């Protein structure tokens, strides 16, 4: 019985999300190395996507517009299960010249820290790198709020919640679990 209790505790701990931005060192499109930890100091919008996920094309265009408007945020395109050439081709096919930061995670290491349930997904972190929320896709209400000058209220009020939360909003996202 004691062993069963220990196994349940270990399972719970291993399945919970971390509460800070992952300390991953990743490559950018230009070949330089960055650590996600270095993006503290501004709120972070981390858009996790792959070329095969539905809806990413339009959402990346919207993310690009957001990056042009909101210099007070780190807007990061987080490409999983792709190499540089795949990402460059995706941007070319979509017709954008990215104004946001792009990092590459061909091995999907992000999933070791935050379970990727939907692709695409948007993860929000505060200025100290603390996890706020995750959303399937790039929800319209979040995008609208981030586009407005009053978005601080949305992001700051989310911090006051009791902890990491996954909410479901209707989007064009596909379930994804690395297995």
Kinemage of the C-alpha trace (Angstrom):
@kinemage 1
@onewidth
@group {chain A} dominant
@subgroup {mainchain}
@vectorlist {calphas} color= white
{ca unk a 1} P 0.000 0.000 0.000
{ca unk a 2} L 2.854 2.358 0.866
{ca unk a 3} L 4.503 1.599 -2.490
{ca unk a 4} L 1.263 2.391 -4.318
{ca unk a 5} L 1.051 5.749 -2.507
{ca unk a 6} L 4.646 6.571 -3.449
{ca unk a 7} L 3.982 5.674 -7.089
{ca unk a 8} L 0.898 7.913 -7.160
{ca unk a 9} L 2.894 10.834 -5.717
{ca unk a 10} L 5.683 10.320 -8.262
{ca unk a 11} L 3.145 10.111 -11.092
{ca unk a 12} L 1.452 13.337 -9.951
{ca unk a 13} L 4.760 15.203 -9.647
{ca unk a 14} L 6.002 13.995 -13.035
{ca unk a 15} L 2.760 14.971 -14.785
{ca unk a 16} L 2.384 18.494 -13.421
{ca unk a 17} L 3.559 21.435 -15.449
{ca unk a 18} L 6.515 23.496 -14.339
{ca unk a 19} L 5.840 27.015 -13.177
{ca unk a 20} L 8.623 28.850 -15.039
{ca unk a 21} L 9.821 29.150 -18.606
{ca unk a 22} L 11.895 26.070 -19.511
{ca unk a 23} L 15.689 26.522 -19.290
{ca unk a 24} L 16.161 25.238 -22.822
{ca unk a 25} L 19.040 26.307 -25.044
{ca unk a 26} L 17.787 26.463 -28.621
{ca unk a 27} L 18.890 27.561 -32.065
{ca unk a 28} L 17.311 30.551 -33.805
{ca unk a 29} L 16.694 30.918 -37.528
{ca unk a 30} L 20.017 32.733 -37.998
{ca unk a 31} L 21.891 29.860 -36.320
{ca unk a 32} L 22.672 31.584 -33.001
{ca unk a 33} L 21.955 29.901 -29.671
{ca unk a 34} L 19.531 31.368 -27.147
{ca unk a 35} L 18.203 30.237 -23.813
{ca unk a 36} L 14.537 30.770 -23.111
{ca unk a 37} L 15.613 32.058 -19.679
{ca unk a 38} L 17.168 35.119 -21.311
{ca unk a 39} L 13.742 36.430 -22.324
{ca unk a 40} L 12.819 37.632 -18.847
{ca unk a 41} L 12.060 41.307 -18.293
{ca unk a 42} L 8.997 41.469 -20.565
{ca unk a 43} L 5.869 39.378 -20.738
{ca unk a 44} L 6.337 36.429 -23.103
{ca unk a 45} L 3.930 35.117 -25.726
{ca unk a 46} L 5.297 31.736 -26.808
{ca unk a 47} L 3.498 30.308 -29.839
{ca unk a 48} L 4.294 26.586 -30.213
{ca unk a 49} L 3.599 25.165 -33.660
{ca unk a 50} L 4.618 22.686 -36.319
{ca unk a 51} L 4.213 22.753 -40.071
{ca unk a 52} L 1.675 19.937 -39.888
{ca unk a 53} L -0.740 21.652 -37.473
{ca unk a 54} L -3.979 23.162 -38.722
{ca unk a 55} L -4.437 26.910 -38.448
{ca unk a 56} L -0.798 27.871 -38.008
{ca unk a 57} L -0.549 29.855 -41.265
{ca unk a 58} L -3.131 32.498 -40.395
{ca unk a 59} L -2.079 32.554 -36.756
{ca unk a 60} L 1.575 33.175 -37.651
{ca unk a 61} L 0.456 36.135 -39.788
{ca unk a 62} L -1.487 37.502 -36.805
{ca unk a 63} L 1.486 36.874 -34.533
{ca unk a 64} L 3.678 38.822 -36.941
{ca unk a 65} L 1.271 41.783 -36.796
{ca unk a 66} L 1.266 41.568 -33.002
{ca unk a 67} L 5.088 41.617 -32.914
{ca unk a 68} L 5.085 44.833 -34.945
{ca unk a 69} L 2.626 46.523 -32.572
{ca unk a 70} L 3.769 45.284 -29.164
{ca unk a 71} L 7.457 45.945 -28.568
{ca unk a 72} L 6.788 45.596 -24.820
{ca unk a 73} L 6.285 41.833 -25.245
{ca unk a 74} L 8.613 39.052 -26.309
{ca unk a 75} L 6.772 37.339 -29.156
{ca unk a 76} L 8.381 33.966 -29.784
{ca unk a 77} L 7.564 31.498 -32.532
{ca unk a 78} L 8.525 28.102 -31.121
{ca unk a 79} L 8.848 25.585 -33.980
{ca unk a 80} L 8.704 21.956 -32.855
{ca unk a 81} L 9.646 18.825 -34.805
{ca unk a 82} L 11.128 20.939 -37.620
{ca unk a 83} L 14.562 21.963 -38.809
{ca unk a 84} L 15.567 25.424 -40.038
{ca unk a 85} L 14.742 24.694 -43.702
{ca unk a 86} L 11.191 23.592 -42.785
{ca unk a 87} L 10.542 26.793 -40.859
{ca unk a 88} L 11.991 29.043 -43.578
{ca unk a 89} L 9.837 27.255 -46.170
{ca unk a 90} L 6.748 27.658 -43.967
{ca unk a 91} L 7.325 31.403 -43.589
{ca unk a 92} L 7.914 31.731 -47.329
{ca unk a 93} L 4.743 29.744 -48.142
{ca unk a 94} L 2.735 31.888 -45.716
{ca unk a 95} L 4.250 35.036 -47.167
{ca unk a 96} L 5.721 36.580 -44.020
{ca unk a 97} L 9.058 37.985 -43.032
{ca unk a 98} L 9.019 37.271 -39.298
{ca unk a 99} L 9.121 40.272 -36.949
{ca unk a 100} L 9.137 37.900 -33.979
{ca unk a 101} L 11.855 35.689 -32.510
{ca unk a 102} L 11.903 32.144 -33.918
{ca unk a 103} L 13.458 29.240 -32.028
{ca unk a 104} L 13.828 25.681 -33.287
{ca unk a 105} L 13.124 22.564 -31.225
{ca unk a 106} L 13.432 19.618 -33.645
{ca unk a 107} L 13.526 17.136 -30.743
{ca unk a 108} L 10.432 18.606 -29.023
{ca unk a 109} L 12.285 19.158 -25.729
{ca unk a 110} L 9.604 21.657 -24.683
{ca unk a 111} L 7.312 18.679 -24.083
{ca unk a 112} L 9.588 17.580 -21.227
{ca unk a 113} L 8.620 20.755 -19.335
{ca unk a 114} L 5.122 21.545 -20.551
{ca unk a 115} L 3.045 18.742 -22.015
{ca unk a 116} L 2.056 19.782 -25.531
{ca unk a 117} L -1.572 18.769 -25.845
{ca unk a 118} L -2.544 20.911 -28.854
{ca unk a 119} L -0.648 22.223 -31.842
{ca unk a 120} L -0.573 25.094 -32.235
{ca unk a 121} L -0.657 26.358 -28.633
{ca unk a 122} L 0.048 29.706 -27.011
{ca unk a 123} L 1.872 29.842 -23.676
{ca unk a 124} L 1.960 33.057 -21.645
{ca unk a 125} L 4.697 33.881 -19.129
{ca unk a 126} L 5.107 36.999 -16.991
{ca unk a 127} L 8.172 39.271 -16.901
{ca unk a 128} L 9.897 36.991 -14.393
{ca unk a 129} L 9.413 33.955 -16.615
{ca unk a 130} L 6.591 32.522 -14.480
{ca unk a 131} L 3.978 30.471 -16.288
{ca unk a 132} L 0.571 32.158 -16.591
{ca unk a 133} L -1.631 30.088 -18.918
{ca unk a 134} L -1.691 27.930 -22.029
{ca unk a 135} L -4.287 28.139 -24.775
{ca unk a 136} L -4.970 25.890 -27.755
{ca unk a 137} L -4.071 27.829 -30.900
{ca unk a 138} L -3.983 31.612 -30.770
{ca unk a 139} L -7.454 32.443 -29.417
{ca unk a 140} L -9.160 35.536 -30.806
{ca unk a 141} L -9.945 36.978 -27.359
{ca unk a 142} L -6.325 36.712 -26.252
{ca unk a 143} L -5.100 38.193 -29.524
{ca unk a 144} L -7.596 41.070 -29.226
{ca unk a 145} L -6.514 41.729 -25.676
{ca unk a 146} L -2.814 41.635 -26.573
{ca unk a 147} L -3.427 43.994 -29.487
{ca unk a 148} L -4.985 46.562 -27.172
{ca unk a 149} L -3.035 48.804 -24.854
{ca unk a 150} L -4.960 47.442 -21.874
{ca unk a 151} L -3.572 43.899 -22.229
{ca unk a 152} L -1.639 44.248 -18.996
{ca unk a 153} L -4.875 43.711 -17.089
{ca unk a 154} L -5.440 40.366 -18.832
{ca unk a 155} L -1.917 39.107 -18.292
{ca unk a 156} L -1.604 40.385 -14.746
{ca unk a 157} L -5.006 39.127 -13.659
{ca unk a 158} L -4.076 35.689 -14.937
{ca unk a 159} L -1.143 35.567 -12.513
{ca unk a 160} L -3.518 35.892 -9.606
{ca unk a 161} L -5.044 32.500 -10.429
{ca unk a 162} L -4.215 29.592 -8.166
{ca unk a 163} L -1.709 28.090 -10.581
{ca unk a 164} L -1.156 26.740 -14.069
{ca unk a 165} L -4.426 26.174 -15.887
{ca unk a 166} L -5.336 24.675 -19.232
{ca unk a 167} L -8.492 26.174 -20.631
{ca unk a 168} L -10.290 24.977 -23.705
{ca unk a 169} L -11.367 27.465 -26.324
{ca unk a 170} L -12.657 26.582 -29.768
{ca unk a 171} L -9.719 26.825 -32.181
{ca unk a 172} L -8.309 24.968 -35.140
{ca unk a 173} L -5.834 22.936 -33.088
{ca unk a 174} L -4.881 19.308 -33.308
{ca unk a 175} L -4.179 17.135 -30.314
{ca unk a 176} L -0.478 16.371 -29.966
{ca unk a 177} L 1.304 14.253 -27.419
{ca unk a 178} L 4.885 13.182 -27.993
{ca unk a 179} L 5.007 9.488 -27.370
